[in-house]
Amino acid sequence: MTHTFLLILYLGQKIISQDMHFYNVDNCRYYAERLNNQPPVPNRVDGDDEPKTLKYTAVCEPRKVDPKRVSVYK
């Protein structure tokens, strides 16, 4: 088992990706920052209470994984 940093990507409040692991927090934060700077995307859900656009939010979270079972980016 080794410590990694998991990049979690949200669209609005829904998790859309949580399968990218990095050995280095700086690499994880680089991609998180790039994703956070993306423009909002149109919301496909119709409803008066729903926002017209959704924003990407990416965060890095420490995790302990087995590198033999999980791909980890350098």
PDB file of N, CA, C, O and CB in Angstrom:
ATOM      1  N   MET A   1       0.852  -1.181   0.000  1.00  0.00           N
ATOM      2  CA  MET A   1       0.000   0.000   0.000  1.00  0.00           C
ATOM      3  C   MET A   1       0.894   1.239   0.000  1.00  0.00           C
ATOM      4  O   MET A   1       1.941   1.280   0.647  1.00  0.00           O
ATOM      5  CB  MET A   1      -0.967   0.001   1.230  1.00  0.00           C
ATOM      6  N   THR A   2       0.451   2.229  -0.736  1.00  0.00           N
ATOM      7  CA  THR A   2       1.201   3.475  -0.819  1.00  0.00           C
ATOM      8  C   THR A   2       0.225   4.650  -0.808  1.00  0.00           C
ATOM      9  O   THR A   2      -0.938   4.516  -1.187  1.00  0.00           O
ATOM     10  CB  THR A   2       2.089   3.505  -2.093  1.00  0.00           C
ATOM     11  N   HIS A   3       0.716   5.781  -0.373  1.00  0.00           N
ATOM     12  CA  HIS A   3      -0.108   6.979  -0.333  1.00  0.00           C
ATOM     13  C   HIS A   3      -0.113   7.631  -1.711  1.00  0.00           C
ATOM     14  O   HIS A   3       0.932   7.781  -2.345  1.00  0.00           O
ATOM     15  CB  HIS A   3       0.404   7.969   0.744  1.00  0.00           C
ATOM     16  N   THR A   4      -1.303   8.016  -2.164  1.00  0.00           N
ATOM     17  CA  THR A   4      -1.465   8.712  -3.429  1.00  0.00           C
ATOM     18  C   THR A   4      -2.429   9.876  -3.218  1.00  0.00           C
ATOM     19  O   THR A   4      -2.957  10.079  -2.125  1.00  0.00           O
ATOM     20  CB  THR A   4      -1.979   7.747  -4.541  1.00  0.00           C
ATOM     21  N   PHE A   5      -2.643  10.633  -4.292  1.00  0.00           N
ATOM     22  CA  PHE A   5      -3.610  11.723  -4.261  1.00  0.00           C
ATOM     23  C   PHE A   5      -4.631  11.457  -5.356  1.00  0.00           C
ATOM     24  O   PHE A   5      -4.288  11.356  -6.534  1.00  0.00           O
ATOM     25  CB  PHE A   5      -2.916  13.122  -4.451  1.00  0.00           C
ATOM     26  N   LEU A   6      -5.879  11.346  -4.954  1.00  0.00           N
ATOM     27  CA  LEU A   6      -6.975  11.038  -5.858  1.00  0.00           C
ATOM     28  C   LEU A   6      -7.593  12.329  -6.360  1.00  0.00           C
ATOM     29  O   LEU A   6      -7.956  13.199  -5.568  1.00  0.00           O
ATOM     30  CB  LEU A   6      -8.033  10.160  -5.164  1.00  0.00           C
ATOM     31  N   LEU A   7      -7.715  12.455  -7.688  1.00  0.00           N
ATOM     32  CA  LEU A   7      -8.382  13.598  -8.292  1.00  0.00           C
ATOM     33  C   LEU A   7      -9.863  13.253  -8.436  1.00  0.00           C
ATOM     34  O   LEU A   7     -10.231  12.328  -9.161  1.00  0.00           O
ATOM     35  CB  LEU A   7      -7.744  13.969  -9.678  1.00  0.00           C
ATOM     36  N   ILE A   8     -10.697  14.006  -7.740  1.00  0.00           N
ATOM     37  CA  ILE A   8     -12.148  13.801  -7.791  1.00  0.00           C
ATOM     38  C   ILE A   8     -12.743  14.964  -8.569  1.00  0.00           C
ATOM     39  O   ILE A   8     -12.489  16.127  -8.253  1.00  0.00           O
ATOM     40  CB  ILE A   8     -12.779  13.694  -6.345  1.00  0.00           C
ATOM     41  N   LEU A   9     -13.538  14.646  -9.591  1.00  0.00           N
ATOM     42  CA  LEU A   9     -14.133  15.664 -10.447  1.00  0.00           C
ATOM     43  C   LEU A   9     -15.648  15.653 -10.284  1.00  0.00           C
ATOM     44  O   LEU A   9     -16.302  14.623 -10.449  1.00  0.00           O
ATOM     45  CB  LEU A   9     -13.744  15.435 -11.924  1.00  0.00           C
ATOM     46  N   TYR A  10     -16.189  16.827  -9.955  1.00  0.00           N
ATOM     47  CA  TYR A  10     -17.627  17.021  -9.805  1.00  0.00           C
ATOM     48  C   TYR A  10     -18.135  17.859 -10.967  1.00  0.00           C
ATOM     49  O   TYR A  10     -17.417  18.715 -11.485  1.00  0.00           O
ATOM     50  CB  TYR A  10     -17.966  17.695  -8.446  1.00  0.00           C
ATOM     51  N   LEU A  11     -19.371  17.612 -11.373  1.00  0.00           N
ATOM     52  CA  LEU A  11     -20.103  18.504 -12.264  1.00  0.00           C
ATOM     53  C   LEU A  11     -21.337  18.911 -11.487  1.00  0.00           C
ATOM     54  O   LEU A  11     -22.267  18.126 -11.307  1.00  0.00           O
ATOM     55  CB  LEU A  11     -20.466  17.819 -13.658  1.00  0.00           C
ATOM     56  N   GLY A  12     -21.328  20.153 -11.031  1.00  0.00           N
ATOM     57  CA  GLY A  12     -22.352  20.570 -10.067  1.00  0.00           C
ATOM     58  C   GLY A  12     -22.053  19.869  -8.758  1.00  0.00           C
ATOM     59  O   GLY A  12     -20.975  20.042  -8.190  1.00  0.00           O
ATOM     60  N   GLN A  13     -23.006  19.072  -8.270  1.00  0.00           N
ATOM     61  CA  GLN A  13     -22.809  18.330  -7.020  1.00  0.00           C
ATOM     62  C   GLN A  13     -22.609  16.835  -7.257  1.00  0.00           C
ATOM     63  O   GLN A  13     -22.467  16.070  -6.303  1.00  0.00           O
ATOM     64  CB  GLN A  13     -23.996  18.544  -6.097  1.00  0.00           C
ATOM     65  N   LYS A  14     -22.598  16.415  -8.520  1.00  0.00           N
ATOM     66  CA  LYS A  14     -22.485  15.001  -8.853  1.00  0.00           C
ATOM     67  C   LYS A  14     -21.041  14.643  -9.193  1.00  0.00           C
ATOM     68  O   LYS A  14     -20.402  15.325  -9.993  1.00  0.00           O
ATOM     69  CB  LYS A  14     -23.412  14.649 -10.026  1.00  0.00           C
ATOM     70  N   ILE A  15     -20.527  13.574  -8.585  1.00  0.00           N
ATOM     71  CA  ILE A  15     -19.179  13.078  -8.901  1.00  0.00           C
ATOM     72  C   ILE A  15     -19.238  12.414 -10.269  1.00  0.00           C
ATOM     73  O   ILE A  15     -20.050  11.518 -10.501  1.00  0.00           O
ATOM     74  CB  ILE A  15     -18.655  12.070  -7.802  1.00  0.00           C
ATOM     75  N   ILE A  16     -18.368  12.862 -11.175  1.00  0.00           N
ATOM     76  CA  ILE A  16     -18.337  12.249 -12.503  1.00  0.00           C
ATOM     77  C   ILE A  16     -17.052  11.468 -12.762  1.00  0.00           C
ATOM     78  O   ILE A  16     -16.981  10.702 -13.723  1.00  0.00           O
ATOM     79  CB  ILE A  16     -18.502  13.313 -13.561  1.00  0.00           C
ATOM     80  N   SER A  17     -16.034  11.652 -11.916  1.00  0.00           N
ATOM     81  CA  SER A  17     -14.800  10.894 -12.073  1.00  0.00           C
ATOM     82  C   SER A  17     -14.059  10.842 -10.749  1.00  0.00           C
ATOM     83  O   SER A  17     -13.912  11.847 -10.053  1.00  0.00           O
ATOM     84  CB  SER A  17     -13.910  11.512 -13.169  1.00  0.00           C
ATOM     85  N   GLN A  18     -13.598   9.645 -10.420  1.00  0.00           N
ATOM     86  CA  GLN A  18     -12.737   9.472  -9.245  1.00  0.00           C
ATOM     87  C   GLN A  18     -11.849   8.247  -9.443  1.00  0.00           C
ATOM     88  O   GLN A  18     -11.821   7.326  -8.626  1.00  0.00           O
ATOM     89  CB  GLN A  18     -13.587   9.330  -7.945  1.00  0.00           C
ATOM     90  N   ASP A  19     -11.120   8.276 -10.570  1.00  0.00           N
ATOM     91  CA  ASP A  19     -10.259   7.130 -10.876  1.00  0.00           C
ATOM     92  C   ASP A  19      -8.845   7.526 -11.279  1.00  0.00           C
ATOM     93  O   ASP A  19      -8.092   6.694 -11.785  1.00  0.00           O
ATOM     94  CB  ASP A  19     -10.875   6.316 -11.973  1.00  0.00           C
ATOM     95  N   MET A  20      -8.472   8.796 -11.059  1.00  0.00           N
ATOM     96  CA  MET A  20      -7.118   9.237 -11.401  1.00  0.00           C
ATOM     97  C   MET A  20      -6.314   9.445 -10.120  1.00  0.00           C
ATOM     98  O   MET A  20      -6.614  10.333  -9.322  1.00  0.00           O
ATOM     99  CB  MET A  20      -7.153  10.546 -12.245  1.00  0.00           C
ATOM    100  N   HIS A  21      -5.297   8.618  -9.939  1.00  0.00           N
ATOM    101  CA  HIS A  21      -4.431   8.690  -8.762  1.00  0.00           C
ATOM    102  C   HIS A  21      -3.058   9.212  -9.180  1.00  0.00           C
ATOM    103  O   HIS A  21      -2.544   8.858 -10.241  1.00  0.00           O
ATOM    104  CB  HIS A  21      -4.307   7.296  -8.072  1.00  0.00           C
ATOM    105  N   PHE A  22      -2.476  10.049  -8.340  1.00  0.00           N
ATOM    106  CA  PHE A  22      -1.155  10.625  -8.597  1.00  0.00           C
ATOM    107  C   PHE A  22      -0.254  10.375  -7.389  1.00  0.00           C
ATOM    108  O   PHE A  22      -0.709  10.406  -6.246  1.00  0.00           O
ATOM    109  CB  PHE A  22      -1.261  12.152  -8.902  1.00  0.00           C
ATOM    110  N   TYR A  23       1.029  10.128  -7.657  1.00  0.00           N
ATOM    111  CA  TYR A  23       1.992  10.005  -6.569  1.00  0.00           C
ATOM    112  C   TYR A  23       2.307  11.361  -5.953  1.00  0.00           C
ATOM    113  O   TYR A  23       2.595  11.454  -4.760  1.00  0.00           O
ATOM    114  CB  TYR A  23       3.272   9.349  -7.069  1.00  0.00           C
ATOM    115  N   ASN A  24       2.251  12.415  -6.769  1.00  0.00           N
ATOM    116  CA  ASN A  24       2.691  13.736  -6.358  1.00  0.00           C
ATOM    117  C   ASN A  24       1.490  14.675  -6.253  1.00  0.00           C
ATOM    118  O   ASN A  24       0.706  14.773  -7.197  1.00  0.00           O
ATOM    119  CB  ASN A  24       3.733  14.294  -7.348  1.00  0.00           C
ATOM    120  N   VAL A  25       1.333  15.360  -5.134  1.00  0.00           N
ATOM    121  CA  VAL A  25       0.207  16.275  -4.946  1.00  0.00           C
ATOM    122  C   VAL A  25       0.274  17.442  -5.920  1.00  0.00           C
ATOM    123  O   VAL A  25      -0.768  17.955  -6.327  1.00  0.00           O
ATOM    124  CB  VAL A  25       0.179  16.796  -3.511  1.00  0.00           C
ATOM    125  N   ASP A  26       1.468  17.872  -6.303  1.00  0.00           N
ATOM    126  CA  ASP A  26       1.587  18.987  -7.236  1.00  0.00           C
ATOM    127  C   ASP A  26       1.012  18.621  -8.606  1.00  0.00           C
ATOM    128  O   ASP A  26       0.368  19.455  -9.243  1.00  0.00           O
ATOM    129  CB  ASP A  26       3.054  19.412  -7.372  1.00  0.00           C
ATOM    130  N   ASN A  27       1.234  17.399  -9.064  1.00  0.00           N
ATOM    131  CA  ASN A  27       0.657  16.959 -10.331  1.00  0.00           C
ATOM    132  C   ASN A  27      -0.863  16.897 -10.240  1.00  0.00           C
ATOM    133  O   ASN A  27      -1.559  17.302 -11.170  1.00  0.00           O
ATOM    134  CB  ASN A  27       1.220  15.590 -10.730  1.00  0.00           C
ATOM    135  N   CYS A  28      -1.369  16.399  -9.140  1.00  0.00           N
ATOM    136  CA  CYS A  28      -2.815  16.334  -8.931  1.00  0.00           C
ATOM    137  C   CYS A  28      -3.414  17.735  -8.919  1.00  0.00           C
ATOM    138  O   CYS A  28      -4.440  17.977  -9.555  1.00  0.00           O
ATOM    139  CB  CYS A  28      -3.141  15.601  -7.616  1.00  0.00           C
ATOM    140  N   ARG A  29      -2.792  18.643  -8.212  1.00  0.00           N
ATOM    141  CA  ARG A  29      -3.297  20.014  -8.115  1.00  0.00           C
ATOM    142  C   ARG A  29      -3.219  20.737  -9.459  1.00  0.00           C
ATOM    143  O   ARG A  29      -4.064  21.584  -9.750  1.00  0.00           O
ATOM    144  CB  ARG A  29      -2.511  20.791  -7.057  1.00  0.00           C
ATOM    145  N   TYR A  30      -2.221  20.418 -10.277  1.00  0.00           N
ATOM    146  CA  TYR A  30      -2.113  21.009 -11.609  1.00  0.00           C
ATOM    147  C   TYR A  30      -3.364  20.683 -12.426  1.00  0.00           C
ATOM    148  O   TYR A  30      -3.982  21.577 -13.004  1.00  0.00           O
ATOM    149  CB  TYR A  30      -0.841  20.498 -12.335  1.00  0.00           C
ATOM    150  N   TYR A  31      -3.735  19.404 -12.472  1.00  0.00           N
ATOM    151  CA  TYR A  31      -4.914  19.004 -13.240  1.00  0.00           C
ATOM    152  C   TYR A  31      -6.197  19.523 -12.601  1.00  0.00           C
ATOM    153  O   TYR A  31      -7.128  19.900 -13.314  1.00  0.00           O
ATOM    154  CB  TYR A  31      -4.972  17.482 -13.366  1.00  0.00           C
ATOM    155  N   ALA A  32      -6.264  19.549 -11.287  1.00  0.00           N
ATOM    156  CA  ALA A  32      -7.439  20.092 -10.612  1.00  0.00           C
ATOM    157  C   ALA A  32      -7.629  21.566 -10.970  1.00  0.00           C
ATOM    158  O   ALA A  32      -8.747  22.002 -11.242  1.00  0.00           O
ATOM    159  CB  ALA A  32      -7.310  19.923  -9.086  1.00  0.00           C
ATOM    160  N   GLU A  33      -6.552  22.319 -10.969  1.00  0.00           N
ATOM    161  CA  GLU A  33      -6.641  23.743 -11.310  1.00  0.00           C
ATOM    162  C   GLU A  33      -7.093  23.936 -12.751  1.00  0.00           C
ATOM    163  O   GLU A  33      -7.922  24.802 -13.033  1.00  0.00           O
ATOM    164  CB  GLU A  33      -5.290  24.433 -11.090  1.00  0.00           C
ATOM    165  N   ARG A  34      -6.557  23.143 -13.654  1.00  0.00           N
ATOM    166  CA  ARG A  34      -6.955  23.245 -15.066  1.00  0.00           C
ATOM    167  C   ARG A  34      -8.438  22.932 -15.236  1.00  0.00           C
ATOM    168  O   ARG A  34      -9.130  23.609 -15.996  1.00  0.00           O
ATOM    169  CB  ARG A  34      -6.112  22.291 -15.937  1.00  0.00           C
ATOM    170  N   LEU A  35      -8.925  21.923 -14.540  1.00  0.00           N
ATOM    171  CA  LEU A  35     -10.338  21.564 -14.645  1.00  0.00           C
ATOM    172  C   LEU A  35     -11.234  22.617 -13.991  1.00  0.00           C
ATOM    173  O   LEU A  35     -12.320  22.908 -14.492  1.00  0.00           O
ATOM    174  CB  LEU A  35     -10.584  20.198 -14.003  1.00  0.00           C
ATOM    175  N   ASN A  36     -10.784  23.181 -12.884  1.00  0.00           N
ATOM    176  CA  ASN A  36     -11.574  24.206 -12.207  1.00  0.00           C
ATOM    177  C   ASN A  36     -11.698  25.472 -13.046  1.00  0.00           C
ATOM    178  O   ASN A  36     -12.641  26.239 -12.851  1.00  0.00           O
ATOM    179  CB  ASN A  36     -10.955  24.540 -10.859  1.00  0.00           C
ATOM    180  N   ASN A  37     -10.779  25.712 -13.969  1.00  0.00           N
ATOM    181  CA  ASN A  37     -10.817  26.899 -14.817  1.00  0.00           C
ATOM    182  C   ASN A  37     -11.638  26.708 -16.092  1.00  0.00           C
ATOM    183  O   ASN A  37     -11.709  27.613 -16.923  1.00  0.00           O
ATOM    184  CB  ASN A  37      -9.418  27.301 -15.181  1.00  0.00           C
ATOM    185  N   GLN A  38     -12.261  25.530 -16.253  1.00  0.00           N
ATOM    186  CA  GLN A  38     -13.103  25.298 -17.428  1.00  0.00           C
ATOM    187  C   GLN A  38     -14.379  26.134 -17.328  1.00  0.00           C
ATOM    188  O   GLN A  38     -14.874  26.372 -16.227  1.00  0.00           O
ATOM    189  CB  GLN A  38     -13.450  23.793 -17.568  1.00  0.00           C
ATOM    190  N   PRO A  39     -14.913  26.579 -18.461  1.00  0.00           N
ATOM    191  CA  PRO A  39     -16.170  27.335 -18.405  1.00  0.00           C
ATOM    192  C   PRO A  39     -17.332  26.425 -17.996  1.00  0.00           C
ATOM    193  O   PRO A  39     -17.278  25.212 -18.199  1.00  0.00           O
ATOM    194  CB  PRO A  39     -16.467  27.995 -19.775  1.00  0.00           C
ATOM    195  N   PRO A  40     -18.370  27.011 -17.424  1.00  0.00           N
ATOM    196  CA  PRO A  40     -19.555  26.204 -17.068  1.00  0.00           C
ATOM    197  C   PRO A  40     -20.178  25.578 -18.311  1.00  0.00           C
ATOM    198  O   PRO A  40     -20.052  26.103 -19.417  1.00  0.00           O
ATOM    199  CB  PRO A  40     -20.605  27.071 -16.332  1.00  0.00           C
ATOM    200  N   VAL A  41     -20.846  24.457 -18.113  1.00  0.00           N
ATOM    201  CA  VAL A  41     -21.508  23.765 -19.220  1.00  0.00           C
ATOM    202  C   VAL A  41     -23.020  23.858 -19.022  1.00  0.00           C
ATOM    203  O   VAL A  41     -23.489  23.960 -17.888  1.00  0.00           O
ATOM    204  CB  VAL A  41     -21.045  22.268 -19.309  1.00  0.00           C
ATOM    205  N   PRO A  42     -23.788  23.823 -20.114  1.00  0.00           N
ATOM    206  CA  PRO A  42     -25.250  23.895 -19.983  1.00  0.00           C
ATOM    207  C   PRO A  42     -25.806  22.710 -19.204  1.00  0.00           C
ATOM    208  O   PRO A  42     -25.338  21.580 -19.347  1.00  0.00           O
ATOM    209  CB  PRO A  42     -25.904  23.956 -21.364  1.00  0.00           C
ATOM    210  N   ASN A  43     -26.796  22.983 -18.389  1.00  0.00           N
ATOM    211  CA  ASN A  43     -27.468  21.941 -17.613  1.00  0.00           C
ATOM    212  C   ASN A  43     -28.547  21.324 -18.493  1.00  0.00           C
ATOM    213  O   ASN A  43     -29.401  22.042 -19.014  1.00  0.00           O
ATOM    214  CB  ASN A  43     -28.080  22.517 -16.283  1.00  0.00           C
ATOM    215  N   ARG A  44     -28.522  20.017 -18.666  1.00  0.00           N
ATOM    216  CA  ARG A  44     -29.494  19.333 -19.519  1.00  0.00           C
ATOM    217  C   ARG A  44     -30.794  19.013 -18.809  1.00  0.00           C
ATOM    218  O   ARG A  44     -31.756  18.590 -19.450  1.00  0.00           O
ATOM    219  CB  ARG A  44     -28.902  18.070 -20.052  1.00  0.00           C
ATOM    220  N   VAL A  45     -30.843  19.206 -17.494  1.00  0.00           N
ATOM    221  CA  VAL A  45     -32.045  18.894 -16.724  1.00  0.00           C
ATOM    222  C   VAL A  45     -32.993  20.086 -16.796  1.00  0.00           C
ATOM    223  O   VAL A  45     -32.625  21.209 -16.449  1.00  0.00           O
ATOM    224  CB  VAL A  45     -31.693  18.548 -15.239  1.00  0.00           C
ATOM    225  N   ASP A  46     -34.219  19.829 -17.250  1.00  0.00           N
ATOM    226  CA  ASP A  46     -35.214  20.901 -17.292  1.00  0.00           C
ATOM    227  C   ASP A  46     -35.846  21.072 -15.919  1.00  0.00           C
ATOM    228  O   ASP A  46     -36.113  20.099 -15.215  1.00  0.00           O
ATOM    229  CB  ASP A  46     -36.298  20.606 -18.352  1.00  0.00           C
ATOM    230  N   GLY A  47     -36.071  22.285 -15.566  1.00  0.00           N
ATOM    231  CA  GLY A  47     -36.722  22.567 -14.293  1.00  0.00           C
ATOM    232  C   GLY A  47     -36.468  24.003 -13.889  1.00  0.00           C
ATOM    233  O   GLY A  47     -35.391  24.547 -14.131  1.00  0.00           O
ATOM    234  N   ASP A  48     -37.454  24.604 -13.279  1.00  0.00           N
ATOM    235  CA  ASP A  48     -37.324  25.998 -12.862  1.00  0.00           C
ATOM    236  C   ASP A  48     -36.334  26.159 -11.715  1.00  0.00           C
ATOM    237  O   ASP A  48     -35.707  27.209 -11.576  1.00  0.00           O
ATOM    238  CB  ASP A  48     -38.678  26.550 -12.454  1.00  0.00           C
ATOM    239  N   ASP A  49     -36.193  25.120 -10.891  1.00  0.00           N
ATOM    240  CA  ASP A  49     -35.306  25.209  -9.735  1.00  0.00           C
ATOM    241  C   ASP A  49     -33.856  24.861 -10.064  1.00  0.00           C
ATOM    242  O   ASP A  49     -32.965  25.060  -9.238  1.00  0.00           O
ATOM    243  CB  ASP A  49     -35.805  24.301  -8.646  1.00  0.00           C
ATOM    244  N   GLU A  50     -33.620  24.342 -11.269  1.00  0.00           N
ATOM    245  CA  GLU A  50     -32.278  23.914 -11.656  1.00  0.00           C
ATOM    246  C   GLU A  50     -31.489  25.083 -12.251  1.00  0.00           C
ATOM    247  O   GLU A  50     -32.058  25.908 -12.966  1.00  0.00           O
ATOM    248  CB  GLU A  50     -32.354  22.750 -12.666  1.00  0.00           C
ATOM    249  N   PRO A  51     -30.176  25.162 -11.961  1.00  0.00           N
ATOM    250  CA  PRO A  51     -29.360  26.216 -12.580  1.00  0.00           C
ATOM    251  C   PRO A  51     -29.237  25.982 -14.084  1.00  0.00           C
ATOM    252  O   PRO A  51     -29.324  24.844 -14.546  1.00  0.00           O
ATOM    253  CB  PRO A  51     -27.955  26.270 -11.931  1.00  0.00           C
ATOM    254  N   LYS A  52     -29.038  27.045 -14.840  1.00  0.00           N
ATOM    255  CA  LYS A  52     -28.914  26.951 -16.301  1.00  0.00           C
ATOM    256  C   LYS A  52     -27.571  26.362 -16.724  1.00  0.00           C
ATOM    257  O   LYS A  52     -27.467  25.753 -17.789  1.00  0.00           O
ATOM    258  CB  LYS A  52     -29.092  28.330 -16.934  1.00  0.00           C
ATOM    259  N   THR A  53     -26.541  26.540 -15.894  1.00  0.00           N
ATOM    260  CA  THR A  53     -25.221  25.988 -16.191  1.00  0.00           C
ATOM    261  C   THR A  53     -24.675  25.288 -14.947  1.00  0.00           C
ATOM    262  O   THR A  53     -25.087  25.572 -13.823  1.00  0.00           O
ATOM    263  CB  THR A  53     -24.245  27.104 -16.668  1.00  0.00           C
ATOM    264  N   LEU A  54     -23.744  24.371 -15.176  1.00  0.00           N
ATOM    265  CA  LEU A  54     -23.072  23.656 -14.093  1.00  0.00           C
ATOM    266  C   LEU A  54     -21.575  23.877 -14.217  1.00  0.00           C
ATOM    267  O   LEU A  54     -21.044  23.964 -15.324  1.00  0.00           O
ATOM    268  CB  LEU A  54     -23.413  22.137 -14.121  1.00  0.00           C
ATOM    269  N   LYS A  55     -20.901  23.967 -13.094  1.00  0.00           N
ATOM    270  CA  LYS A  55     -19.462  24.214 -13.063  1.00  0.00           C
ATOM    271  C   LYS A  55     -18.725  22.945 -12.667  1.00  0.00           C
ATOM    272  O   LYS A  55     -19.179  22.180 -11.816  1.00  0.00           O
ATOM    273  CB  LYS A  55     -19.125  25.359 -12.088  1.00  0.00           C
ATOM    274  N   TYR A  56     -17.578  22.738 -13.303  1.00  0.00           N
ATOM    275  CA  TYR A  56     -16.693  21.656 -12.890  1.00  0.00           C
ATOM    276  C   TYR A  56     -15.964  22.063 -11.618  1.00  0.00           C
ATOM    277  O   TYR A  56     -15.519  23.204 -11.487  1.00  0.00           O
ATOM    278  CB  TYR A  56     -15.685  21.302 -14.012  1.00  0.00           C
ATOM    279  N   THR A  57     -15.843  21.130 -10.686  1.00  0.00           N
ATOM    280  CA  THR A  57     -15.062  21.337  -9.478  1.00  0.00           C
ATOM    281  C   THR A  57     -14.178  20.107  -9.289  1.00  0.00           C
ATOM    282  O   THR A  57     -14.673  18.981  -9.223  1.00  0.00           O
ATOM    283  CB  THR A  57     -15.985  21.583  -8.227  1.00  0.00           C
ATOM    284  N   ALA A  58     -12.874  20.330  -9.202  1.00  0.00           N
ATOM    285  CA  ALA A  58     -11.926  19.228  -9.023  1.00  0.00           C
ATOM    286  C   ALA A  58     -11.167  19.435  -7.720  1.00  0.00           C
ATOM    287  O   ALA A  58     -10.735  20.546  -7.411  1.00  0.00           O
ATOM    288  CB  ALA A  58     -10.940  19.130 -10.227  1.00  0.00           C
ATOM    289  N   VAL A  59     -11.009  18.351  -6.956  1.00  0.00           N
ATOM    290  CA  VAL A  59     -10.280  18.389  -5.687  1.00  0.00           C
ATOM    291  C   VAL A  59      -9.332  17.197  -5.626  1.00  0.00           C
ATOM    292  O   VAL A  59      -9.559  16.169  -6.264  1.00  0.00           O
ATOM    293  CB  VAL A  59     -11.260  18.381  -4.472  1.00  0.00           C
ATOM    294  N   CYS A  60      -8.273  17.355  -4.851  1.00  0.00           N
ATOM    295  CA  CYS A  60      -7.317  16.268  -4.621  1.00  0.00           C
ATOM    296  C   CYS A  60      -7.483  15.785  -3.190  1.00  0.00           C
ATOM    297  O   CYS A  60      -7.549  16.579  -2.251  1.00  0.00           O
ATOM    298  CB  CYS A  60      -5.841  16.731  -4.889  1.00  0.00           C
ATOM    299  N   GLU A  61      -7.550  14.481  -3.045  1.00  0.00           N
ATOM    300  CA  GLU A  61      -7.766  13.890  -1.730  1.00  0.00           C
ATOM    301  C   GLU A  61      -6.739  12.780  -1.506  1.00  0.00           C
ATOM    302  O   GLU A  61      -6.538  11.943  -2.386  1.00  0.00           O
ATOM    303  CB  GLU A  61      -9.217  13.338  -1.598  1.00  0.00           C
ATOM    304  N   PRO A  62      -6.093  12.763  -0.349  1.00  0.00           N
ATOM    305  CA  PRO A  62      -5.128  11.689  -0.098  1.00  0.00           C
ATOM    306  C   PRO A  62      -5.830  10.346   0.065  1.00  0.00           C
ATOM    307  O   PRO A  62      -6.880  10.248   0.700  1.00  0.00           O
ATOM    308  CB  PRO A  62      -4.296  12.000   1.151  1.00  0.00           C
ATOM    309  N   ARG A  63      -5.238   9.333  -0.512  1.00  0.00           N
ATOM    310  CA  ARG A  63      -5.761   7.969  -0.410  1.00  0.00           C
ATOM    311  C   ARG A  63      -4.605   6.993  -0.298  1.00  0.00           C
ATOM    312  O   ARG A  63      -3.491   7.279  -0.737  1.00  0.00           O
ATOM    313  CB  ARG A  63      -6.651   7.619  -1.630  1.00  0.00           C
ATOM    314  N   LYS A  64      -4.873   5.852   0.288  1.00  0.00           N
ATOM    315  CA  LYS A  64      -3.901   4.777   0.384  1.00  0.00           C
ATOM    316  C   LYS A  64      -4.382   3.653  -0.532  1.00  0.00           C
ATOM    317  O   LYS A  64      -5.470   3.110  -0.341  1.00  0.00           O
ATOM    318  CB  LYS A  64      -3.726   4.282   1.872  1.00  0.00           C
ATOM    319  N   VAL A  65      -3.557   3.306  -1.536  1.00  0.00           N
ATOM    320  CA  VAL A  65      -3.958   2.300  -2.517  1.00  0.00           C
ATOM    321  C   VAL A  65      -2.828   1.303  -2.756  1.00  0.00           C
ATOM    322  O   VAL A  65      -1.676   1.530  -2.386  1.00  0.00           O
ATOM    323  CB  VAL A  65      -4.367   2.969  -3.841  1.00  0.00           C
ATOM    324  N   ASP A  66      -3.198   0.202  -3.381  1.00  0.00           N
ATOM    325  CA  ASP A  66      -2.234  -0.804  -3.800  1.00  0.00           C
ATOM    326  C   ASP A  66      -1.871  -0.520  -5.261  1.00  0.00           C
ATOM    327  O   ASP A  66      -2.709  -0.720  -6.140  1.00  0.00           O
ATOM    328  CB  ASP A  66      -2.809  -2.261  -3.621  1.00  0.00           C
ATOM    329  N   PRO A  67      -0.639  -0.055  -5.548  1.00  0.00           N
ATOM    330  CA  PRO A  67      -0.279   0.291  -6.930  1.00  0.00           C
ATOM    331  C   PRO A  67      -0.292  -0.901  -7.892  1.00  0.00           C
ATOM    332  O   PRO A  67      -0.242  -0.710  -9.107  1.00  0.00           O
ATOM    333  CB  PRO A  67       1.085   0.920  -6.948  1.00  0.00           C
ATOM    334  N   LYS A  68      -0.357  -2.123  -7.366  1.00  0.00           N
ATOM    335  CA  LYS A  68      -0.464  -3.298  -8.230  1.00  0.00           C
ATOM    336  C   LYS A  68      -1.894  -3.445  -8.748  1.00  0.00           C
ATOM    337  O   LYS A  68      -2.111  -4.103  -9.765  1.00  0.00           O
ATOM    338  CB  LYS A  68      -0.032  -4.573  -7.471  1.00  0.00           C
ATOM    339  N   ARG A  69      -2.863  -2.851  -8.074  1.00  0.00           N
ATOM    340  CA  ARG A  69      -4.263  -2.977  -8.459  1.00  0.00           C
ATOM    341  C   ARG A  69      -4.827  -1.683  -9.073  1.00  0.00           C
ATOM    342  O   ARG A  69      -5.828  -1.717  -9.788  1.00  0.00           O
ATOM    343  CB  ARG A  69      -5.090  -3.374  -7.248  1.00  0.00           C
ATOM    344  N   VAL A  70      -4.182  -0.556  -8.790  1.00  0.00           N
ATOM    345  CA  VAL A  70      -4.683   0.744  -9.237  1.00  0.00           C
ATOM    346  C   VAL A  70      -3.594   1.445 -10.039  1.00  0.00           C
ATOM    347  O   VAL A  70      -2.434   1.478  -9.629  1.00  0.00           O
ATOM    348  CB  VAL A  70      -5.131   1.621  -8.028  1.00  0.00           C
ATOM    349  N   SER A  71      -3.975   2.003 -11.182  1.00  0.00           N
ATOM    350  CA  SER A  71      -3.017   2.778 -11.980  1.00  0.00           C
ATOM    351  C   SER A  71      -2.745   4.110 -11.275  1.00  0.00           C
ATOM    352  O   SER A  71      -3.670   4.825 -10.890  1.00  0.00           O
ATOM    353  CB  SER A  71      -3.558   3.018 -13.436  1.00  0.00           C
ATOM    354  N   VAL A  72      -1.452   4.429 -11.115  1.00  0.00           N
ATOM    355  CA  VAL A  72      -1.075   5.668 -10.479  1.00  0.00           C
ATOM    356  C   VAL A  72      -0.175   6.432 -11.438  1.00  0.00           C
ATOM    357  O   VAL A  72       0.828   5.909 -11.923  1.00  0.00           O
ATOM    358  CB  VAL A  72      -0.372   5.414  -9.118  1.00  0.00           C
ATOM    359  N   TYR A  73      -0.555   7.693 -11.706  1.00  0.00           N
ATOM    360  CA  TYR A  73       0.226   8.548 -12.595  1.00  0.00           C
ATOM    361  C   TYR A  73       1.379   9.192 -11.852  1.00  0.00           C
ATOM    362  O   TYR A  73       1.275   9.488 -10.662  1.00  0.00           O
ATOM    363  CB  TYR A  73      -0.658   9.621 -13.222  1.00  0.00           C
ATOM    364  N   LYS A  74       2.467   9.407 -12.553  1.00  0.00           N
ATOM    365  CA  LYS A  74       3.631  10.052 -11.938  1.00  0.00           C
ATOM    366  C   LYS A  74       3.549  11.526 -12.037  1.00  0.00           C
ATOM    367  O   LYS A  74       4.446  12.227 -11.571  1.00  0.00           O
ATOM    368  CB  LYS A  74       4.902   9.585 -12.566  1.00  0.00           C
TER     369      LYS A  74
END
